[in-house]
């Protein structure tokens, strides 16, 4: 039974919306829990003020895409993870209902009320 559960987790497709403070924590926890297929989206770039609370990022990452760097660091933590990133807005029309249907689990790490209202 445990092997079946672990297999279901490993085969699940997870979509994380946001790669900031909450998103970094979610990504770490997902990987440590055995999830192997993760997609993350964030339009933001890393700022120096993010470094004290967004532990996946370092000083050399400032100015770079949060989604891209978070994906890269997660891949270093767990090389067998299939992780895809989008440096894009969740409000882009290509992320419609059909896109969301590709995932078993969708996790919101949004810190913007307008985006939250748009998604939910």
N, C-alpha and C positions, 0 to 999 in steps of 0.2 A: 504494500500500500504506500509506503513512504517513497519507494522508487517511482511509482506512478505519479505521485504528487510532485516530486523533484523533476520528473520528465515534463509534466505540464507547465511548471514554472519555466523551465529552460526553453520550451517551445513557444511560450506566450510572446506576443509582440506588444511592447509597451511604448507609449507615446508620452513624453514628458514635455509639457508646455512651460518653458521658462528655465533658464540655466543660471539664475542668480543664487542668492543665499539658500533658498528653499530647494531650488532645482539641483544645486550641487549636492546637498544632503540626500535628496531623493535618488539621484544617480548612484551615489556611493552605496546607499542601502539596497537598491535594486540589484546591483552587481554582487554585493556581498550575500544577498539572498538567493542567488543562483539564476537570475534572469539573464538571458543571453542575447535577446533581440530587442534593442532599444533604439528609439528615434527621439531626438531632442530638437526643439526649435527655440530660438531666441534672436531677436533683432538687435539686441544691445551689444555694445563693446565693453571691454573691461576697463575700469577706471581705477586710479590709485586708491580711491576711497572704498573700493570693493574688497581690497585685499585682507582686511581685518576680519571679514565675516564669510568670505567665499573661498573656502580652503583649497579648492582645486586650482586656484589662480596664484601666480607669482608676479613679481615686479616686471619681469621680462615679457609678460603677457599683456601689459597695459596697451590699450589701443586695438587689441585683436578681438575677434568674435568670441563671445562667451560660449556659444553653442559649439564652435569648432574646437576651442581649447578644452572645454569640459569633456568633449568626446575623446579628444586625444589623450587626456590624462586618465580617463576611465579605461581606455584601451590599454594604457600602460599598466594600470592596476590589475586588469584581467584580460590578457591577450586573446582569449577565446570568445570574447563578447563581440557580437556584430552590432556596431553602433553607427548610426547615420545621423547627420546633423543638417539643420537648415538655418542659415543666417538670414532670417526672413521674418516677416510679420505673420502672425496667426490669422490676421484679417485678410491676407491675400486670398483671392478667390480660389486658387488652386488647392487650398486646404478646406474644402467643403465637406459635406456629409460623406461622400464616397471615399475621400481620403481617410476620414476617421474610422470608417468601417474596416479598414485594414488592420486594426489593432484590437487586442484582447482587453487591454487596460489603458485608460487615459488618465494621466495624473496632472493636475494643475499646480504649477508653482508660480502663478501669476502674482505680480505685486502692483498691478495697475487695474483700478476699478473699471475703467472703460473697456479694457480687453477682457476682463473677467465677465462683464455683462454681455459682451459680444459672443464669447464662447458658450456661456451657459444661459 
